[in-house]
Each structure stands twice: as C-alpha cells, then as structure tokens.
Amino acid sequence: MYCWIRIFVAGLLVSWIQFPEQTKLIDVPQKTIDGLGVIGGPIILILCVSSILFLVFHPISKDRYLEIKVSLDSRK
C-alpha cells in the first residue's frame, strides 16, 4: 500500500549519496560506498529502534486486538 513511499525514500537516499548510473564496479568512488554504509547502517538502525519504541509505548492487548478485529469485520 505504501510502496511508493519506500521507493521515493530509496530514490532520495541514492541521489543523496550520488550513486552513479551505468558504471563499472571499479569506477564507483569510495565516498559513494561509504554513503551506502551510512544508509545500510545508522539510518536503518534508527528506523528499527523507532519502530520498537512505537510498539513499546503503544501496547495492544489481545482483548483490544479482538475488539478492533470484530469492529473491522462488521464493516465488510
């Protein structure tokens, strides 16, 4: 459903590190490879930690889940 957001963000990140198009692997600058490390490391870590924090501060019990499920099923 929100695939376009992920594609948009991925495109922005690749543009941000100035990833070259149609080039040989040997011609990719070290700065670009370091940029891929930043995207694959700290940025992904921040997204994962923020997801965990959301789940910790927005707990949902099994009873509440069943209430929501019944409510959604009744709309169909």
C-alpha positions in Angstrom: 0.0 0.0 0.0 2.7 2.4 0.9 5.3 1.0 -1.6 5.6 4.3 -3.3 6.9 6.0 -0.1 9.6 3.4 0.2 10.6 3.8 -3.5 10.6 7.6 -3.1 12.8 7.5 0.0 15.2 4.9 -1.6 15.5 7.2 -4.6 16.2 10.2 -2.4 18.9 8.3 -0.4 20.5 7.0 -3.6 20.5 10.6 -5.0 21.9 11.9 -1.7 25.0 9.7 -2.0 25.3 10.4 -5.7 25.2 6.8 -6.7 26.5 6.5 -10.3 24.4 5.1 -13.1 25.7 2.6 -15.7 29.2 2.4 -14.4 31.6 -0.4 -13.7 32.0 -1.5 -10.1 35.7 -0.5 -10.1 34.7 3.1 -11.0 32.4 3.6 -8.0 34.0 6.2 -5.8 34.9 5.4 -2.2 32.7 8.2 -1.0 29.7 6.5 -2.6 30.5 3.2 -1.0 30.8 4.9 2.4 27.4 6.5 1.7 25.9 3.1 1.2 27.3 2.1 4.6 25.6 5.1 6.2 22.3 4.2 4.6 22.6 0.5 5.5 23.8 1.1 9.0 22.8 4.0 11.1 19.7 5.0 9.1 18.2 1.5 9.1 19.1 1.3 12.8 17.2 4.5 13.6 14.2 3.2 11.7 14.2 -0.2 13.6 14.7 1.5 17.0 11.9 4.0 16.3 9.6 1.0 15.4 10.4 -0.8 18.6 9.8 2.4 20.6 6.4 2.9 18.9 5.5 -0.7 19.9 6.6 -0.2 23.5 4.7 3.0 24.0 1.6 1.8 22.1 0.9 -1.6 23.6 -2.1 -3.5 22.4 -3.6 -6.3 24.4 -5.2 -9.4 22.9 -8.6 -8.2 24.1 -8.2 -4.8 22.4 -7.0 -6.6 19.2 -10.1 -8.8 19.1 -12.3 -5.7 19.6 -10.7 -4.0 16.7 -10.9 -7.1 14.6 -14.6 -7.6 15.3 -15.3 -3.9 14.5 -13.5 -4.2 11.2 -15.1 -7.5 10.3 -18.5 -6.0 10.9 -17.8 -3.3 8.3 -17.4 -5.8 5.5 
